[in-house]
Each structure stands twice: as C-alpha cells, then as structure tokens.
Amino acid sequence: MPYSDYRPDLMGSATLEPSGRFDAGSWQSFTLVYTAGSFGIDDTGSLKIAFRFATDFGPVQFDDPGAPGYTSVEASNGATLDCRWEFKRNIRPWSRSLYIGIAKHFLAEGDSITICFGDQREGSPGVRLQTYCEKEFEFKVFVDPIATYDYVPLPNSPRIEIGSGSPEEWLALVPTLVRTGDPFRLSIKANDAWGNPSDQAGRTLKLEASGPVEGLPEQVTLEKGAFACIVDGLSIAEPSDVSFRVCDDAGNELAVTNPIRAAVSPELLHFWGDLHGQSNETLGTNTAEDYFLFGRDRAFLDVCSHQGNDFQMTKEFWKDLNALTKRLDEPGRYVCFPGYEWSANTAIGGDRNVFYREEGRPIYRSSHAQIEDRSDAYLDAHDAHELFEKLKDEDCVMYCHCGRALCGYHLCP
C-alpha cells in the first residue's frame, strides 16, 4: 500500500546471479543487474535495492575493495551514480536499502546498472549473508524513474533461499519439571555455526539416562533432511532428578540435557515460550505459520504467540492468524495465543502486548498507518487509556512491550 502502483510493467527488470540456496552466514558475491524500462530513469531519479528490517545481511561499503561487504555499482552508459547504504530511509518493512541516485546524466530504456554485492575482484571476501534461515530472501527493487521520490516496486524482484549449514553443536532438551508418571519428551537437534537447526546431521544416536526412565529407547535416528528428533512418551515413576546423554554410534558424547526433576505434587510447573515474534506479514521474516512451527518443532517450546505491529495487520491477516493459532493449539502440548502488538507512539502510551485466551476477538489498533482498508478504524484505540477501556471486558492479558532486540522480530533458533 505505501508505494506507488503506477505502471510497474514499465519500470524495468532485475536479474541476480548466482541464485538458489546458500548457507546462512556464508560469504558470497551476487551480481544484480537492473535494466531500465520504458521510462528509463531521469537525471536525479533513483532506485533502491532494499532488504527487510529484520536482517543482519551485510553491511555493504563502497570504499575498500579488499574489505568485507565491498560493493561496486556501474552504469552501462557511464552515468555518474550516488550510492549510499541506508537504514530506516525506506518504508517499513524494507528498512535497509542500497540507494542508487542518478547524479549526472540519465538512463534510457535498455540501459542498465550492475551492482555487485561483495565484489571479490580486488580481495574482498564478499558480503556476509544473514545468519538465520529464510525461504525467500528478497533483493527488493524500487524505482523512481520520474525523479519524484515516489517509488514503484518491480513486479518481480530477485530472491534466494538461505538455509542452515553443517552441524556444529548438538543440543538435547527435556522439560524442567514434571509430575511423576506424566509423559514428557526428549528433543534433540544439531545446530550450525550460527545456531540454526541443521538438516544435514543424519546419524544414529545412542541414549542414556542417569536414572530410571520408562519408555526410553536405546537408540534413535535423526534422519538427514530432518531438523530434529523427538522421543515422546517418556515418564519417570519416582521423585528424582534425571539427565540424558546423547552419544554417537561409537559412544562419543554429543550432548547432555538439562536436568529434569520429577516431583509428586509440584506447586507449579515450568513452561517455556516465545511470546513476541513477528513474521513477513509485518516486520519479521518467513511466514506466521513458519514461526509457530519453528517454535514447536525446532525450538521445542510449550507456549507461543505472534505479536505483529497492529498498524500493519490487515483484517485478513488477523483472521488468518486466529485460524492458525486455533489449528496449532494443542492443550497440554503446545499452547498458541492469538495476539498482537499495540504499537503506539511513546507519547500516547508506547508499545503494549495483547494476548487473548480465545480466537475471534477484535483487534483494537493504535492506528491504521500502513493499512489501506480502514473500514474497521472505528475500533482503533489511539492512546493507552482508550485501549484499557476497550479491553476491560475482554478475556485477555496485556503488558508493556519490553525492548526492541532484533530477536523479538525474527525466528530465533
């Protein structure tokens, strides 16, 4: 919605080499070629190659050809270009961008600009890819051909896949506290150098427990192509503290779990969760479904909630999100709360996290700043006082959003 939709078919095209799948955090070199469309690009016009806010891709630089991130930019017709690596100089979520301005001359139809991210010709190791996985990492291209600073996104921007690398560290987890006799699971994974669960492990694992555990097999197999191995249906009959060793088929120790305590009648049980994640429907990466499935199947969480910025959450996405939490919620196994981040400016209350106990409840936004359909704007709560009033009869929990660490906005391993 925030960008112009004027004749994207006349804005040109972009290609990227190489393409395909690359390891997270690896050093690479990519050549993106933009070819001008029917309008060309007028003098003082520009284009931007943009990346999502939640990325640690790069950064790029233009001064030292032998250093990391060196990026070269050349026009086929010799036009003078003004290049800058910018942060938050573009409409969210495309907050990180390479700005390329036509400082002298212009581009005609068919002229091109060649951008080499991580140009290795003079000794640079390349540009470092982001350190976490993404199915479609996009080099989003925006064009301002008329020099109005009114950008039009290309209909098709280049994409690559960023996947996990080879396994470097083995991890095994069990719950912190369980009731005696209650079933629990042992979860095993191998992370790459950046902490992403790797799908390249593929080996047979031997299991040992420091005390009596019912249902524990002697060995399991983490299949190649799988991100984790989960052993369900374990239980401990008597009060005790137990830990598990995971070994390779030669008996070499790969990982030891946290201790699990089995108690007859514990006053409280411990559960682990991620209550503030976002996806590419708002400010984060990958889809909301990817986020919840990562939490369940690769982070081994008990509780999860998606907290998208309200002024980006359309009615359609709010409906889809509620359907998703309802479908994935498994009482006693994986609890999914529908919710959102009320994302008001500091002066009118600051960010708040809202968690509903049940699906199908309204979303009371702080604004519709990036939502074109404003038919439900009458529900908006423009300051914290209005939000408290609207939520007072809802079956929900709200608390102040604490901090803006990057891990709050993408899928953390």
Backbone torsions as a table, in degrees:
resi	resn	phi	psi	omega
1	MET	NA	-41.6	-172.1
2	PRO	-69.5	-21.4	-176.3
3	TYR	-95.2	158.4	177.5
4	SER	-66.5	143.6	175.2
5	ASP	-111.2	24.2	-177.2
6	TYR	-75.2	113.4	172.3
7	ARG	42.8	59.7	177.9
8	PRO	-59.2	-24.1	179.9
9	ASP	-67.7	-14.9	-179.3
10	LEU	-104.8	7.8	-172.0
11	MET	-92.0	-3.0	178.7
12	GLY	102.7	-165.0	-175.8
13	SER	-148.8	166.2	179.8
14	ALA	-142.1	141.4	175.5
15	THR	-125.6	157.3	-178.7
16	LEU	-136.8	133.0	174.3
17	GLU	-133.4	138.1	-7.5
18	PRO	-76.1	173.2	176.6
19	SER	-127.8	176.7	178.8
20	GLY	113.9	-146.4	-176.1
21	ARG	-109.7	138.4	-178.5
22	PHE	-136.4	150.6	-179.4
23	ASP	-71.5	138.2	175.3
24	ALA	-57.1	137.7	176.4
25	GLY	75.1	4.7	-178.9
26	SER	-82.8	158.2	177.7
27	TRP	-89.6	128.2	-174.8
28	GLN	-139.5	167.3	172.8
29	SER	-131.6	126.1	-178.5
30	PHE	-125.0	136.7	175.9
31	THR	-110.6	114.2	177.6
32	LEU	-105.8	125.9	179.0
33	VAL	-113.1	117.5	173.6
34	TYR	-97.6	128.6	176.8
35	THR	-113.2	125.0	-174.7
36	ALA	-66.2	144.9	178.3
37	GLY	-90.4	-157.8	-172.6
38	SER	-59.6	-33.5	-179.6
39	PHE	-78.4	-17.8	-166.7
40	GLY	64.1	-153.0	168.7
41	ILE	-138.2	123.2	-176.5
42	ASP	-70.0	161.8	174.1
43	ASP	-59.9	139.4	-172.7
44	THR	71.9	1.3	169.9
45	GLY	-74.2	179.8	-174.4
46	SER	-163.3	170.5	168.2
47	LEU	-138.7	161.4	178.0
48	LYS	-131.1	135.5	169.8
49	ILE	-104.5	110.0	-167.5
50	ALA	-113.0	153.1	178.7
51	PHE	-131.2	154.3	-176.0
52	ARG	-65.7	155.3	-180.0
53	PHE	-54.3	-45.5	-172.9
54	ALA	-86.4	71.8	175.6
55	THR	-148.9	148.9	170.6
56	ASP	-112.5	28.2	173.4
57	PHE	-59.7	138.2	176.0
58	GLY	79.9	-141.3	1.0
59	PRO	-76.2	172.3	177.8
60	VAL	-102.9	155.4	176.9
61	GLN	-145.3	161.1	-171.0
62	PHE	-122.1	4.2	-169.7
63	ASP	-105.1	-30.6	-173.2
64	ASP	-121.7	101.3	-176.0
65	PRO	-65.5	-14.5	179.9
66	GLY	-98.7	-0.3	-173.8
67	ALA	-103.4	162.1	178.8
68	PRO	-57.5	143.5	174.4
69	GLY	80.1	4.6	-178.6
70	TYR	-60.5	130.3	-175.8
71	THR	-129.9	127.3	178.0
72	SER	-105.6	145.4	-178.2
73	VAL	-136.9	123.4	-176.4
74	GLU	-136.8	139.7	175.2
75	ALA	-97.1	138.7	-176.6
76	SER	-65.1	-25.9	-178.3
77	ASN	-100.8	9.8	177.7
78	GLY	81.4	9.7	178.8
79	ALA	-58.7	143.9	177.3
80	THR	-79.1	129.3	-174.1
81	LEU	-116.8	142.5	176.0
82	ASP	-108.8	114.8	-174.0
83	CYS	-115.8	136.5	178.6
84	ARG	-145.4	141.2	172.0
85	TRP	-96.5	115.8	-169.6
86	GLU	-120.2	151.3	174.6
87	PHE	-125.4	129.9	-179.3
88	LYS	60.2	35.6	171.1
89	ARG	-114.1	25.4	179.5
90	ASN	-147.0	159.9	-176.3
91	ILE	-71.0	131.9	-179.7
92	ARG	-61.2	147.8	10.0
93	PRO	-89.2	5.9	-175.1
94	TRP	-86.7	63.7	-167.3
95	SER	-83.0	-20.7	179.7
96	ARG	-107.3	126.1	-174.2
97	SER	-151.0	148.9	170.5
98	LEU	-93.8	112.1	178.0
99	TYR	-89.1	129.6	177.2
100	ILE	-126.1	105.4	-179.5
101	GLY	-100.1	143.9	175.4
102	ILE	-85.5	95.7	-173.6
103	ALA	-80.7	-28.4	-179.5
104	LYS	-150.3	132.8	-175.2
105	HIS	83.1	-155.9	-176.0
106	PHE	-161.1	173.1	173.2
107	LEU	-110.7	134.8	171.3
108	ALA	-96.9	167.3	178.1
109	GLU	-55.6	131.2	-179.6
110	GLY	93.1	-18.6	173.0
111	ASP	-67.0	156.9	-175.3
112	SER	-136.7	159.5	170.9
113	ILE	-122.6	128.2	-179.5
114	THR	-107.7	120.6	179.7
115	ILE	-112.4	122.6	176.2
116	CYS	-110.1	100.2	176.0
117	PHE	-74.0	121.0	-177.7
118	GLY	73.0	47.2	-179.9
119	ASP	-62.7	117.0	-173.3
120	GLN	-98.7	6.1	-173.0
121	ARG	-65.5	-25.5	-178.5
122	GLU	-120.4	28.5	169.6
123	GLY	107.6	-7.8	177.6
124	SER	-63.8	139.4	175.7
125	PRO	-69.8	-10.8	-178.0
126	GLY	114.9	-165.2	176.1
127	VAL	-108.4	140.9	-178.4
128	ARG	-86.8	127.5	175.4
129	LEU	-68.6	160.0	177.2
130	GLN	-59.6	154.2	-169.8
131	THR	-90.8	8.9	176.1
132	TYR	-133.3	165.4	-168.6
133	CYS	-82.9	148.2	175.9
134	GLU	-153.5	128.6	-177.3
135	LYS	-63.4	-40.7	-179.8
136	GLU	-132.7	91.5	174.6
137	PHE	-85.7	117.6	-169.4
138	GLU	-106.2	134.9	168.4
139	PHE	-93.2	87.0	-170.7
140	LYS	-77.9	122.4	-175.2
141	VAL	-106.0	125.5	176.2
142	PHE	-119.2	140.8	-175.2
143	VAL	-126.3	136.7	174.3
144	ASP	-119.1	78.3	-172.0
145	PRO	-74.2	-25.0	-174.2
146	ILE	-94.7	0.3	-179.8
147	ALA	62.6	41.6	177.0
148	THR	-106.8	-1.7	-172.5
149	TYR	59.4	30.9	176.7
150	ASP	-114.5	100.0	-167.3
151	TYR	-88.0	143.4	176.1
152	VAL	-115.5	124.4	176.5
153	PRO	-73.3	140.9	173.8
154	LEU	-64.2	146.8	179.0
155	PRO	-60.6	-32.5	-179.5
156	ASN	-135.8	112.5	175.8
157	SER	-104.1	150.5	-177.9
158	PRO	-64.0	147.9	179.3
159	ARG	-137.5	150.1	170.0
160	ILE	-130.4	168.4	172.9
161	GLU	-107.0	134.7	175.6
162	ILE	-111.3	118.8	-176.5
163	GLY	-118.6	175.7	-179.5
164	SER	-76.1	153.8	178.2
165	GLY	-92.4	-165.2	-178.4
166	SER	-69.3	152.5	-177.2
167	PRO	-67.6	134.2	179.2
168	GLU	-121.3	-25.7	-175.4
169	GLU	-144.0	133.1	177.8
170	TRP	-98.1	140.3	178.3
171	LEU	-132.3	143.0	175.7
172	ALA	-137.8	134.4	-175.1
173	LEU	-132.7	144.8	170.1
174	VAL	-133.1	165.5	177.3
175	PRO	-60.0	159.3	179.5
176	THR	-76.0	-39.7	-174.1
177	LEU	-148.0	132.7	176.7
178	VAL	-136.8	160.8	171.9
179	ARG	-79.9	144.5	177.1
180	THR	-57.9	133.2	179.1
181	GLY	88.8	-17.0	179.8
182	ASP	-77.3	143.0	-179.4
183	PRO	-73.5	148.2	173.7
184	PHE	-145.9	177.2	-177.7
185	ARG	-126.4	153.2	171.4
186	LEU	-107.7	124.5	-176.6
187	SER	-115.3	133.5	-175.0
188	ILE	-130.6	136.9	174.9
189	LYS	-151.0	165.6	174.4
190	ALA	-122.4	124.1	-179.9
191	ASN	-95.4	151.3	172.9
192	ASP	-80.2	-173.1	-174.8
193	ALA	-62.9	-20.5	-177.6
194	TRP	-104.3	6.0	177.7
195	GLY	89.1	11.0	175.0
196	ASN	-85.2	132.7	173.5
197	PRO	-56.1	127.1	-175.9
198	SER	-93.5	143.7	175.5
199	ASP	-103.5	19.5	-175.6
200	GLN	-113.6	13.5	-174.5
201	ALA	-75.7	-67.8	174.6
202	GLY	54.8	76.7	177.6
203	ARG	-155.4	163.0	175.3
204	THR	-85.0	137.5	-175.0
205	LEU	-122.8	135.1	175.1
206	LYS	-97.0	141.1	-175.2
207	LEU	-118.5	138.0	175.9
208	GLU	-136.3	147.8	176.1
209	ALA	-121.4	147.7	-179.0
210	SER	-79.7	-7.1	178.1
211	GLY	-151.3	177.5	-178.6
212	PRO	-63.6	127.5	177.1
213	VAL	-136.0	126.4	178.9
214	GLU	-83.6	137.0	175.0
215	GLY	88.0	5.5	-177.4
216	LEU	-83.1	118.5	176.7
217	PRO	-74.8	159.9	178.1
218	GLU	-72.3	-30.7	179.1
219	GLN	-153.1	157.2	176.0
220	VAL	-138.4	168.8	178.7
221	THR	-122.7	124.5	168.9
222	LEU	-90.2	108.4	-175.0
223	GLU	-70.6	142.9	173.9
224	LYS	-64.8	133.9	-174.6
225	GLY	99.7	-15.7	176.6
226	ALA	-96.8	149.8	-177.1
227	PHE	-95.3	-12.3	-177.7
228	ALA	-162.4	162.6	173.9
229	CYS	-127.6	126.4	-177.5
230	ILE	-120.0	126.4	177.7
231	VAL	-104.7	108.3	-177.2
232	ASP	-93.2	167.8	169.7
233	GLY	76.5	21.1	176.4
234	LEU	-83.1	156.7	175.9
235	SER	-157.2	157.3	178.1
236	ILE	-123.6	121.5	-171.2
237	ALA	-79.6	-34.5	-174.0
238	GLU	-115.2	151.8	177.2
239	PRO	-57.0	126.9	-178.5
240	SER	-172.7	166.6	171.2
241	ASP	-110.0	128.4	-173.8
242	VAL	-133.5	141.5	170.4
243	SER	-126.9	163.7	-175.5
244	PHE	-124.4	140.6	172.9
245	ARG	-105.4	138.2	174.4
246	VAL	-114.8	123.7	-176.3
247	CYS	-126.0	158.2	173.3
248	ASP	-77.9	179.6	-174.1
249	ASP	-70.2	-9.1	175.0
250	ALA	-95.5	0.8	178.2
251	GLY	90.7	5.1	178.1
252	ASN	-77.1	132.0	-177.2
253	GLU	-69.6	128.6	176.5
254	LEU	-103.2	-38.2	-177.2
255	ALA	-159.8	153.7	172.7
256	VAL	-126.0	134.2	-178.3
257	THR	-73.7	167.3	163.0
258	ASN	-63.7	155.1	176.0
259	PRO	-72.0	143.2	173.8
260	ILE	-111.1	134.4	178.1
261	ARG	-105.7	126.4	173.7
262	ALA	-102.5	124.0	-178.5
263	ALA	-129.4	151.9	-176.1
264	VAL	-67.6	-53.0	-178.2
265	SER	-139.4	71.1	179.7
266	PRO	-65.2	141.7	-179.5
267	GLU	-64.1	-41.4	179.1
268	LEU	-134.2	151.3	173.1
269	LEU	-109.5	149.2	-179.9
270	HIS	-92.5	136.7	173.8
271	PHE	-132.7	149.0	-176.5
272	TRP	-116.2	138.9	-177.0
273	GLY	-154.4	167.9	170.7
274	ASP	-121.6	111.1	-174.1
275	LEU	-103.5	7.1	178.2
276	HIS	-147.0	88.9	174.4
277	GLY	-127.6	154.2	174.5
278	GLN	-128.9	166.3	-177.2
279	SER	-135.5	-176.2	-174.0
280	ASN	-72.6	-5.8	171.6
281	GLU	-70.4	-19.3	175.6
282	THR	-127.1	-106.6	-172.0
283	LEU	-106.5	-9.7	-173.6
284	GLY	-92.3	-151.4	-180.0
285	THR	-133.1	161.9	-173.0
286	ASN	58.8	-179.8	-174.9
287	THR	-91.2	166.5	176.4
288	ALA	-60.9	-37.9	177.8
289	GLU	-64.7	-41.5	175.9
290	ASP	-56.8	-42.5	-178.9
291	TYR	-59.8	-49.7	-178.7
292	PHE	-66.6	-39.0	-179.8
293	LEU	-69.6	-35.2	174.5
294	PHE	-61.4	-45.7	179.4
295	GLY	-59.2	-40.6	-178.1
296	ARG	-77.1	-46.2	-166.4
297	ASP	-101.4	-15.7	-177.6
298	ARG	-125.4	-26.6	174.5
299	ALA	-100.1	-12.1	174.5
300	PHE	60.4	43.4	-179.1
301	LEU	-82.4	162.4	174.7
302	ASP	-99.8	-28.0	-173.0
303	VAL	-137.6	143.0	-179.5
304	CYS	-151.4	147.9	174.1
305	SER	-149.6	140.7	176.0
306	HIS	-93.4	133.2	-175.7
307	GLN	-128.1	70.0	179.1
308	GLY	-71.9	148.6	174.9
309	ASN	-61.4	126.9	-170.7
310	ASP	-61.8	-33.6	-176.2
311	PHE	-76.3	-0.3	172.3
312	GLN	-110.1	-9.4	-173.5
313	MET	-89.2	105.9	179.0
314	THR	-71.6	166.5	175.7
315	LYS	-58.8	-39.0	-178.2
316	GLU	-65.6	-42.9	-179.7
317	PHE	-69.3	-38.4	177.2
318	TRP	-61.2	-40.0	177.4
319	LYS	-65.6	-44.5	-179.7
320	ASP	-64.3	-38.7	-179.0
321	LEU	-65.1	-42.0	177.7
322	ASN	-63.9	-39.2	177.2
323	ALA	-65.1	-36.2	-179.2
324	LEU	-68.3	-46.6	-179.9
325	THR	-65.6	-35.2	178.2
326	LYS	-66.0	-40.8	-178.4
327	ARG	-69.7	-38.0	-174.6
328	LEU	-90.7	-13.9	-178.7
329	ASP	-68.2	125.1	177.6
330	GLU	-128.4	99.1	-179.5
331	PRO	-53.2	133.0	-178.7
332	GLY	81.9	-4.5	-178.5
333	ARG	-129.4	-52.1	-176.5
334	TYR	-155.2	105.0	-174.4
335	VAL	-94.2	125.4	-179.3
336	CYS	-117.0	116.9	179.3
337	PHE	-95.9	129.3	169.2
338	PRO	-71.5	139.6	-178.8
339	GLY	-173.1	179.9	179.9
340	TYR	-159.1	165.6	174.5
341	GLU	-99.1	114.8	171.6
342	TRP	-73.7	109.4	-163.5
343	SER	-110.1	62.5	-177.8
344	ALA	-84.0	158.1	172.8
345	ASN	-60.7	154.9	-176.9
346	THR	-55.8	-40.0	-174.3
347	ALA	-64.8	-21.7	-177.0
348	ILE	-115.0	18.7	172.0
349	GLY	134.8	-19.6	179.3
350	GLY	71.6	173.6	-174.9
351	ASP	-70.3	140.2	177.8
352	ARG	-133.5	144.0	176.0
353	ASN	-100.5	129.0	-178.8
354	VAL	-115.8	127.2	-179.9
355	PHE	-124.6	121.2	175.9
356	TYR	-93.5	147.6	176.1
357	ARG	-77.1	-28.5	-177.3
358	GLU	-131.9	158.5	177.3
359	GLU	-77.6	167.1	173.0
360	GLY	88.3	9.0	-179.6
361	ARG	-91.4	160.2	-177.4
362	PRO	-70.0	159.0	170.2
363	ILE	-107.2	118.2	179.7
364	TYR	-98.6	98.9	-173.5
365	ARG	-82.8	157.6	172.0
366	SER	-77.5	-26.9	176.7
367	SER	-169.2	173.5	173.2
368	HIS	-112.3	37.8	-168.7
369	ALA	-55.3	-36.6	-178.5
370	GLN	-120.7	28.0	179.9
371	ILE	-119.6	121.9	-176.7
372	GLU	-73.4	-41.8	179.4
373	ASP	-79.4	111.6	-177.2
374	ARG	-112.8	26.8	-177.8
375	SER	-67.5	-19.8	178.3
376	ASP	-109.0	22.0	-178.6
377	ALA	-65.5	-18.2	178.5
378	TYR	-65.1	-16.8	177.7
379	LEU	-83.2	-9.8	-174.0
380	ASP	-59.8	144.4	172.3
381	ALA	-117.2	103.6	-169.3
382	HIS	-81.5	-12.1	171.3
383	ASP	-142.4	171.3	-173.9
384	ALA	-62.4	-34.3	179.1
385	HIS	-61.7	-43.7	178.1
386	GLU	-64.3	-39.1	179.7
387	LEU	-63.0	-46.4	178.5
388	PHE	-57.4	-41.5	-177.8
389	GLU	-65.7	-43.2	-178.1
390	LYS	-70.5	-27.8	-176.9
391	LEU	-94.2	-4.6	-170.9
392	LYS	-62.0	-27.5	179.5
393	ASP	-104.4	6.0	179.3
394	GLU	-87.5	149.4	175.7
395	ASP	-87.4	83.5	-172.6
396	CYS	-150.0	171.0	173.6
397	VAL	-126.1	140.5	177.2
398	MET	-136.0	140.1	172.0
399	TYR	-146.6	166.7	-178.4
400	CYS	-69.7	135.5	176.8
401	HIS	-68.8	123.0	-174.0
402	CYS	-103.8	100.6	171.2
403	GLY	86.6	171.1	-177.0
404	ARG	-134.1	40.1	178.7
405	ALA	-63.1	147.1	-178.3
406	LEU	-56.3	-35.9	-176.4
407	CYS	-65.0	-14.5	175.4
408	GLY	-75.1	-10.1	-171.4
409	TYR	-119.6	-0.6	176.4
410	HIS	-141.3	178.6	-174.2
411	LEU	-81.1	107.8	-178.0
412	CYS	-90.5	138.6	174.3
413	PRO	-70.7	NA	NA
